[in-house]
């Protein structure tokens, strides 16, 4: 029998022109959905304390509101409040 040859995983070139692109996401919505999945997993974990569940649930609600705002296209450029953040430098 022939030997199985595996191809090395190709790394996708990151789009550093946006914060979510630099993190490897195609869109801001994709980044938020990934965050939501992570939060759900952490909330459901048996090792998560009640205090942590409360904080994670609050963050989950915030992420859901951000996704709703993005879907309703209230702000087509970005739904993240960057007023307190330093300017994004993708380089």
C-alpha positions in Angstrom: 0.0 0.0 0.0 1.0 3.6 -0.6 2.2 5.9 2.0 -0.3 8.6 3.1 1.1 12.0 2.6 -0.4 15.0 4.4 -0.2 18.5 3.2 1.0 21.1 5.7 -1.7 23.5 6.8 -1.5 26.7 4.8 -1.6 29.8 6.9 -4.0 32.4 5.6 -2.6 35.8 5.1 -4.0 38.1 7.8 -5.8 41.3 6.8 -4.2 43.8 9.3 -6.3 46.7 8.0 -9.0 45.9 10.7 -8.8 44.7 14.2 -10.8 41.6 13.4 -8.8 40.9 10.3 -5.6 41.0 12.3 -7.1 38.3 14.6 -7.9 36.1 11.6 -11.6 36.8 11.2 -13.2 37.7 7.9 -15.6 40.2 9.5 -16.5 41.9 12.7 -19.6 39.7 12.9 -17.5 36.5 12.6 -15.3 37.7 15.5 -18.3 38.4 17.7 -19.9 35.0 16.9 -16.6 33.3 17.9 -16.6 35.3 21.1 -20.2 34.2 21.7 -19.3 30.5 21.2 -16.4 30.9 23.7 -18.6 32.6 26.3 -21.3 29.8 26.0 -18.6 27.1 26.5 -17.2 28.9 29.6 -20.7 29.5 31.0 -21.6 25.8 30.7 -18.4 24.6 32.1 -18.9 22.8 35.5 -15.7 24.5 36.8 -17.1 28.0 36.3 -18.1 29.7 39.6 -21.4 31.4 40.0 -19.7 34.8 40.1 -17.9 34.1 36.9 -21.2 32.9 35.3 -22.8 36.2 36.1 -20.0 38.2 34.6 -19.8 35.9 31.5 -23.6 36.2 31.1 -23.4 39.9 31.2 -20.6 39.9 28.5 -22.7 37.4 26.4 -25.6 39.9 26.5 -23.3 42.7 25.4 -22.0 40.6 22.5 -25.6 39.7 21.4 -26.5 43.4 21.5 -23.4 44.2 19.3 -24.4 41.5 16.8 -28.0 42.9 16.7 -26.6 46.4 16.1 -24.4 45.1 13.4 -27.2 43.2 11.7 -29.5 46.2 11.8 -26.7 48.3 10.2 -27.0 51.2 12.7 -23.3 51.9 12.1 -22.0 50.5 8.8 -18.3 51.2 9.7 -18.0 49.5 13.1 -20.3 48.7 16.0 -17.5 48.6 18.5 -17.1 51.7 20.6 -13.6 52.8 20.1 -13.8 56.2 21.9 -11.7 55.0 24.7 -9.3 53.0 22.6 -6.1 54.1 21.1 -6.1 54.5 17.3 -5.8 51.2 15.5 -2.5 50.6 13.9 -2.6 47.5 11.8 1.1 47.5 10.9 
